[in-house]
Amino acid sequence: TENDIIRKAANIIPSPRQLRWQQLELTAFFHFGVNTFTGKEWGTGKEAPSIFNPLALDANQWVVVAKQAGIKQVILTAKHHDGFCLWPTSTTNHSVANSPWQNGKGDVMKEVSKACKKNGVGFGIYLSPWDMHAPMYGTEAYNDFFVAQLTELLTQYGRIDEVWFDGANGEGPNGKKQVYDFERWYALIRQLQPTATIAIM
């Protein structure tokens, strides 16, 4: 009955991670990747990693300015729909490891996570479920590929305060759409970063 629903709802309280997230009030997205160098809103998955070459990347400056603006947490786009990874992943060649930036030794994830820790700002990641570059997108193998990427991000950069997903689900290189294994992803986050908030748009 309606009264039972109201009674149950009255007993629901936020978890510590949910309460922390609410108290942040402001979070900034750092959306940076190959499209930064093409001038397009979205990439296509066909961009060559060689176009990624920031000459004066200063993650600390990004975080300091965000903090000065009253922002208490940032979310970095680790991979957008184009599939280009801002960390040297073992899952694909479509990453900073094959770019000229820092002779392929750079890691944007590491730089931003370190800057957040230094400045007392929360650090979150956005990993796009849609990947226009991955040849296995649209098959069950893609969920394994995605879990491998998520595992790298959740184990190599210290505390992750938020993991952000969206439901973007276009076609991959094979013309297929993916059936996402969200429950598997959530379980992995709870295992590896139990204090992280999971946000879905």
PyMOL commands that set and color helices and strands:
alter all, ss='L'
color gray80, all
select helices_A, chain A and resi 2-10+16-24+35-38+49-51+59-68+96-98+101-104+108-119+140-155+182-192
alter helices_A, ss='H'
color red, helices_A
select strands_A, chain A and resi 27-30+73-79+122-127+162-165+197-200
alter strands_A, ss='S'
color yellow, strands_A
deselect
rebuild
show_as cartoon
